[in-house]
């Protein structure tokens, strides 16, 4: 039997290995009815929400500040930047908008306090993808860092992960998605059905991969396994030999001119696709949306091998107490109450509270983004630009179809330090 606090045996992760891997990486309702004194004090509170650009959005901060009666500020960093702040300057953050794998650095460091689940008013409405590790009645893939394996802890001040449900969480579920490849169907010249197409010679010089080691390696492994070039025991936690094989093949492809680019930023991926410099590449859902707002047909292509899933969680920093801690709980409750879910749906993302998100959308939007139905009117981005026309169906179909088909989750692998060294070789080749 596993003891409380242990990490699952399929992922033997010690505190030392987590910190070692982390070190390599570091290289919509207003509040009413509260006591007057409490409310007056709360208006002077400022919460700093820090995370990556795709979810740390000024629009969310403005709406939260308006609805909650205190100030929420957004601070945007990249993946290494967030870990660096968490490890070296945690007091500069109040709410850490982390990808699940980043909790494997933050929790052992002791920089997060446990979220008291009893204080999260809508916890029972949150997706079981996070809270139970199941979706549509079936266990979700455990390859990579699935949210359920890292969401619970045994006490407020615990610095390890519980193996089952407890009264304390390391983070409150946030946004998540099932990622795939972006394509230009008008330029590919044929149907795209497999991750293997990312490394197909048909697209030599017309493809790109993201230059974020922990995610780029996942796309590469999905492609190479689909092509029958490498077989992985667990794509979520590859061995040094499997990483070496993967990087050697990526270097071979790069030297042969297969990749038009290794992109580092959201904007780079948008520009490459919009200009037609690439026709198939690693891509994020909002980037596909950004290309479509330019009137260019860009598709987030469903592939037969499944999706690469990821999830974010909102962690509360250990320094929060008193009125500021109260404000943090109000913010977490607000975050999954509907407005955010409706807003991010138009980016192609999902809220941890799907029902409140759907209630914040029009019937047309709800059908398009969640139910796999054809649009009955034009679909627009969060900022109002047209992305889809009447009659179109969302790439990948319904919410259920997408998340029933997640093959692997973004992760911080045991061999993270080795991966970063090898990825640097790929960059230098």
C-alpha positions, 0 to 999 in steps of 0.5 A: 500500500502507498503511504499518504504523501508519497508520489505514485510509484509509476513516477519515483520522484525524490525531493532531490530529483525534483529540485535538481530538475527545477534548477535546470529549468530555472537556469462573475458576481460581485461580492456582497453581504460581507461585514462593513469593516471587512469590506472596507479593509478588502478594498485596499488589498492588491493581489498579484497573479503571476503566470504565463501569457496565455492565461495571465490576462489583463482582461481577467484582472480588470473584471476581477477587480471590478467584481470583487472590490479589490485590485488584482494585478497580472504579472506575465513571465515565461516558464523559467521565469515563474519557477525562478520567482517561486524559488528565489522571490516568492514574496513577489507573488500572491497567486501563482498560475502554474502549469501542473508540472511546475508544482513539482518544484513549488510544493517541495520548496514550501512556497505554497500553502495548502488550499482549504477545499472547504473554503472553495465554494464550487469545489464539487462542481469542478471537473473530475479531470482534476479532482478525481483523475477521471473523465467521462467515467474513465481514468485519464492517461497517467503518462506525464503529469496528470492533474490528479496526481499532484493536486492533493496534500495532507495538510496546509503546510505539507511539502509533498503530494498525497496519493489520494483525495484529502481536505487540502489542495496544492492549487485550485484548478484553473484553465486547461486544454488538449493540444495538438498541431496547427496546420494550414489546410490550404497549403498542406496539399494533403490530409493531416491525420497523425503526429507523424506528419510533423516529421514527414519529408512531405513538409521539409522546410515548412514545419516548426517545433516549439523551443520549450524543452519540456513541451517541445520534447513531448511533441517530438516524442508523439511524432516519432512514436507515431512514425514508428521511429522510437518506442517509449515506455512512458512518453511522460517520463522517458529514459536518458536513452529515449531522450538521446534517441529523440534528440539525435533524430531532431538534430538529424532533421534540423541539419537536413533543413526540415525545420523552418524554425524553432519558435520561442514565443506565441507571436513567432508561431502566429507569424510563421503560420500567418505568413505561410512560412510553415504549414504544420507546426507545434501550436497553442490554441490561442495562436490558432485563434490569432491566425484565424482573426486575420482571415486565414484558415488555420486549423488545430488538427485532431490526430489519431494518436490523441492529444497532449494535455496540460492543466494550470492550477492557481496556487496561494503563496505561503506568505498570505495571511489575514485579510489578504488570504481572505481576498485570495480565497474570494479570487479563487472562488470568483475565478471558476464562477463563470466569467473567466470560463466564458472568456477563455473558451473563446481562446479555445481553452476550458474552465475547471467549472464547465457548467458555469463557463457554459452559462456565461456563453451564448447558446451558439457559443456553448454549442460551438465550444463545448458541444461539438455543434455547428455555429449558428452565427459567427464565432468571435475571439475574446476581443470580438474578431471573427474566427469562425463562420456560420455552419463551421464546427470546432476543430476536434469536436466537443469537449468530451471528445477532446478530453476522452482522447488525451494520450500524455500530459505536459510534465517535468520528467525525472531526467529534466536536467539531462533533457535540457543539456540535450536540448541545448545540443539540438539548438546548437546543431 
